[in-house]
Amino acid sequence: MAVSSKNIHVGWIDNTGTYIKHKTVDQANTYEALNPGTQFIFVDGDRKVNYLTIDEVNKLTVRDLLRKDPCVTRQLPCPPPTVNFFGGRGIGAAGNPIVDSQGRILAVDIVDGGVGYKGAPEIQVFDPCKTGKGAVLKADMKDGQVGKVTVVDSGFGYLPAPADSQQYPALLQLTEVIVTNGGFNYDCSKDKLTIEPQNGTVLSFVCGPFGKIKGVKVEKGGNFTELPRITLPSDTGLNAKFSPVFDIIRDPLVPQVAPLNDVVQVYDTVGLNINGYVDGKAYYGNVYFVDGVKYAGTRETGATPVRVYDTQSGSVTNVSTLVGYVNGQPYYGSYHAMANGVLMTGAVHSPSSQRITTQAISNTIQSSSYDTPSSVVESSPTTAAPAPAPAPCTSTCSCTSTFSTTSTTPITSTSTATITTTITATRTITTTPTT
């Protein structure tokens, strides 16, 4: 299909909260004259949702309708799943699925709640290599946006992200348990709800008539990196089933502090915005401001604040002061103070932390011999710079991407078979600009 300026269409949210779509640039200018400051919605050639001013709308050209992502024809490793939101009469919702080491979807980190939804959109889990199946996700709405996603069924077989891919750290805190089947004939005076692993979690439940489970209350929620198993052992009751729901704390520097083994790495499939830099590393988490200065977290907590800089060079420049010496070598990095005043390397207290001395002597002391630090901060991961994209296709472009995955399947108790699956996905994009 020929692509011309007549194909440029935008949308907006009107004063009733309804998403108005497929309008021309001229219609957008007419609406702007009656409603100054309107934010317009434009979907580009890469299917990315953009929020524009009227001046930016007037600068749109045919090139903005063309696909900019390169056509990759070489064989690629099988990627992790992505999630697509459709329906609900809105637009723009996007999130990153979080997959545990067993191939189960634990949660979805909502990066953009979208706008204009009149109802909950459907959520599709897209797995290019078809290694995973069974996940069922439900959108929870708030004020016309997707507020969070509830994982009704985690499914199985989904691939986690490669270790060298662009990821960011997060905490998964158990905040809710959904009763997917109340069962029957349970004895509330005797039966005990269990969760494995427990990770400090405390649960209680409420029974209804005929021993049916009406609800579960999370008295205390722990942090999880794998899907916990929630059961209700009983001599009389049957069929109760439960699904955990997690709150996602992105880039847990402050005020949330947790051991490193509580942190999961989330594969960024939608292009998460970087909110700044800490110690030279990209920071994706929440920020708050004090006297115009940006800090990590959501509020002041009394702990040592962690400043977030707008530029990577600024974050490095401001931490280049000599802190002390580690193993006789100068140390300029992040550090934390123990309750007894001893300085240790790293913003987070961990077994690998080392003592910082004021003199150039070799004296490494593991942090396990000290008390819990009074101020602990966790750094975010380094984000690799993306490779430059080739020039966009300006004519018919046929992209064939081949994915491969290798799995080891047990055959007997003493033998295994290694199966390599190759999947080819072909997509053809025809774009012929008209001047």
N, C-alpha and C positions, 0 to 999 in steps of 0.2 A: 504494500500500500504506500502510495506517495505521501511524504510527510511535508506539510507546509505550515505557514503561520496560522492557517485556519484550524489546524489541529491543536493549537495551544488552548487549553481549557484550565480553569481554576475553580475553586470553591471557597466557601466561607461558612461560618456559623452565624445564623441570624439571631435576632433578639429573643427568639423563643427557644434557642438552644438546638435548632435543627440544622443539620449539615446540608447546605445547598451546594450542589455539585454541577460540573459540566457547563460552566458559564464561560463566555468569551472574555477577552481582555477588555473590549468595549463595555460589556455588561459589568465587569468588575469596576471600571472607572465610574460608571453611573452609580453603582452602589456605594462606592467610596465617597462620592460627592454628598450623598445623603447620610452617610455613616462614617465620618472621618475617623481614621485610626484603625480601620478594620484589618484584621490579620487574615490574609488569604492563604489558601491551601493549594499546593501544586505538586503533582506526582511526576517525577522526571523519568527519563528513559530507563533508569536502573530500578524503577519502581520504588524509589525513595520518596517519602513524604517531606515536603519542604514548607515552612511557614514564612510567608513573605509580606512585605509592605506593598502598597500600591506602586511605589517607585520601582521596586524590584520586579513586580509583575510586568510593568511596562518595558523592562529590559530583557524579558524572556525572548529567546530566539528558537529557531528550528533545532539548533544544536542541543538545546536543553531537552529535546524529545528523543535524542539518540542515546543509545546505550554506550556508556563510557567504560564499563568493566571490560577487561580484555577477554578475548575468546581463548580459553585454555584447552589445548588439544592433546597435551601429554597425559600420561597415566598419573592419576592422583591417588593418594591414600584415602580410604573411606572416611568422610568427615563425621562429626557428631550430629545429632538431630537439630533441627530448627523448629520454631513454632510460627504458624501463620494464623492471624485473626481475620475472620471474614463475617459479614452480616452485622446485624445490630444497628444498621443505618448510620454508622459513624465511620471514622477513618483514623489511621495513624497508630493504633496500639502495636507495641513491639516489646519483645522480651527475650531473655536468654535462658534456655532450659539448663538445669543443673543435674548432671548425671553422676551417679556414684560408681564405684569400681566394679559393681556387679551388673552394670548396664540398666539401672532403674532410674527413672526420672524422679528426683526428690522434690523439686520446686521449680518455679519460673521467676526469674528476677525481672520485674517490669521496668523497662528502660523508658518507655513512653506510654502513658495511659491513653493516648489518642484523644479525640474530641468528637462531640456530637452524637454519641451513642444513645439510642432510645431504648435499647435492650441489650442483653448480654450477647456479644458475638460468639460464634463457634470458634473453637481452637483446633487446628490441625497440626499434628506432629509429623513433620516431613523428614523422612530418613532416606537419603539418596540410594544407599546400598541395601536397604530393606533388611538390615540385620536385626532391627528391633521391632517390637510389635506390642500392642495391648494397652498403651498409655491412654488414659482418659483424663482430660483437663477441663475445668470449668472456670469461666471468667466471673469474678465478683465485681459488681459495678458500684461506682460512687460518683455522683454528680456528673453523669454523662461520660465518665471515663472508666477504663479498666483499672480498678484499685489494686487487685491482686489476682492470682490464679490459684485455685484449689486443685491439687492432684487427687482425683478420685481413685485412679488406679495408676500405679507407677510403671506398669508394663515390664518388659525385660528385653535384654539383648541390645540395647542402644550403646553406641560407642562413646566413651569419654573423649575429651579433646586431647590431641597430641601434646606432649610435655613442652614442646618448643613453640606452641601456638600462642597467640595473643590472649592472655587471661588476666583476670583481676581477682583478688582475694575477697572472701565473704564469710560471714558466720551464718549458720542455719540454727535458729533458736526455736525449739518446739513451743508453740503458743496455743495450739488447739488440737483436739482429736475429734474427728467426725465419726459418728456412728453410721456406718453404711448399711448395717443390718442389726436390728435390735435383738434378734434371737428370741428365745422364750424360756421360761421355767428356771431362771437364775435365782439364786438365794442371796439377796443383797446383804443379809446379816453375816454371811459366811464367805462368799466368793471374793477374791482379790484380783484386781486388774494388774497385769504385769506388762512391763516393757523391757525388751532386750535389744541392744545394751541399754542400761538405765541412764547412764551419764548424768546422774544427779536428779533425774526427773521424778516428780511425785504426782500421781494421778488419783482421782477419785471418780465415782460414777453414781448415777441415780437410776433406780429401778422404777418401772411403771407397773401397771396391772399385768398379771400372768407372768411375772418375772422378766418382762421385756426391758432392755436397757434404753433409757430415754436420752441420756446424755453423759458426757465425760467432761470433768473439769480438770484443767492443768493447774495443780497447786504450785508446782515449780517446774519450769522447763529447762532442759539441758541443751547443749550444743551437739549437733550430729553431723557426721560426714558420710554416713551410710544409712540406709532405710532401716529404722527400728521395727521390731516385730511386737505388735501389741495384741495380747491375748487375754482371755478371761477363763482360766481353768475352773471347771465346775463339775460336781458329781451329778448335777441335775440339769443344768442349762445347756442349750445348744445354739449354734449358728451365729453367734454375735461376731460382727466384723467391724474393724476400725481402720481409719486412715489418718495419719499424722499430718498436721499443717504447720509450716515453718514460716517465721518471719525472717527476712533476709537483711542482714546488716552488711552493706557494701563497704569494702575497704576499712576494716575495723581497727582504726588507729586509736582514737579517743572519742567518747568516753568509754567505749566498750573495750574491755581487755580480756583476752583469752589465750590459752596456750596455743602454740603453733599447730599442734596436732588436732585442734578443733576447727581449723580454718580450711575451707574448700576453695578450689580454684575454678572460676567460672569462665567458660569459653565465650568470648564476645562475638556474637554472630550478627549484631545489628549496628555496631559502631557506637559504643557508649561514649558520652562526652567526658573529656578529662576536665576536672574541676581545678586543676593546678598541679604543683609539683612539691614533693617533700624529699629532701636529701637527694635531689637529682632524679627521682623516680616519679612517674605519673601517678596522680592520686585521683580516684574516681568517686570517693565517698562524699558524705554530707559535709557542709561547711557552715560556720557561723561567723559573724563579724563583731569585733569590738573596736570602737573608734576608727572604723574604716579598715582595720587589719583583718585578714581572713585566716581562720583557724579550722583545723580538722575536727569533725564531730558535729553535734547538734546543739550544744550548750556548754557553758562553763561549768566545770565539775569540781574545781578546787585543785585538781592535778595540774602538773606542768602542761600548759597548752602547746600544741604542735602547730606551728605556722605553716600555711599553705601559700606558696609563691605562684605568681602568674606565669613565670618563665622557668624553664629547666635550669638555665644558667644562674638565675637569681637564687634558686634554692641551693645550688652548689656553692655559690660565692658566699652565702651567708652561713655556711657550715664549715668553712675552710679554716677556722681557727684551731690551733693545736690544742687538743684536749688533754693529752698526756702521752704515756708510752705503754706499748703492749709488746712483751717479749723483746724489749730493748729498742723497738722501732717506734717512730712518731706515729700518733694516731689522731686522725682528724674527723672521724665519723661520728655517728649518733651514739648516744650513751644513756644510761639510766643510773640513778643513785639508789643504793640499798638503804635500809633503815638505819644502819650503823654508819652511813656517810661514805662508804666505799663506792667508787665509780666502776661500772661494768660496761663492756662494749655492747652495742646494739640497743635499739629503742625498746626491744622486748626482752624480758628476762627469760632466758632459756638455758639448757645445759651447755650450750656452746659458747655462752658469754664468757669473756675473760676480764681479769682485773686490769684496771688502768692505773698506772703508777705515775708519780710526778717526776721520777728520774728515769733515765735510760738504762734500766736494769731488766734482766729477763726474769719475770716472776708471773707465771700464768697460774691463776687459781680458778677452778671451775665455780660457776655461780651457785651450784647446788649446796655449797657450804654456807651460804648466806641466807638472810631472811628474805621475805617477799619484798620486792622493790616498792618504794613509795610512789613511783611514777613510772608507768610502763606504756610504751607506744609501739605500734606495729607499722612497719613500712610496707608500701604497696609494691607490686612487682614492676620490673622494668618492661616497658612496652616497646617491642621492636618496631623500627620505622618501616612503613610499608614500602614495597618495591614500586618503582615508578610504573604507571600504567601506560601501555602503548597507545598510539593514536586511536580514537574511536572509529568504529566501522562506519563508513559513509556509503556503503553499498550492501548488497546481500552478503550476510555473514553467517556461515553455518558453523556452530560450535559443537564439537563432540568431546565430552569429558569422560574419561575412563577411570573408574574407581576400582581398587583392589583391596581385599582384606584376607587375612589368613587366620584360621581358627584351628584349634586342636580339639578333636572330638574323641572321647574315650570309646573304644570298641569292646574291650574286655577289661578285666581287672589288671591285666598285665600288658596291654598294648594300647596305642593311640594312633589315630590317623590325622595327618595335617591336611586340611582342605583349603585351597586358595580359590576364592571366588572373584571373578572379574565381571564388573557391571559397566555397561556403556550407556551413557545418557547423551542424547543428541538434541540440541536446540537450534533452531534456525530463526534468525532475526533479519528481516528484510527492511532496510531503511534507505530510501532514495530521496535525498533532500531536493526540495523544489525551491528555486530562488525566484 
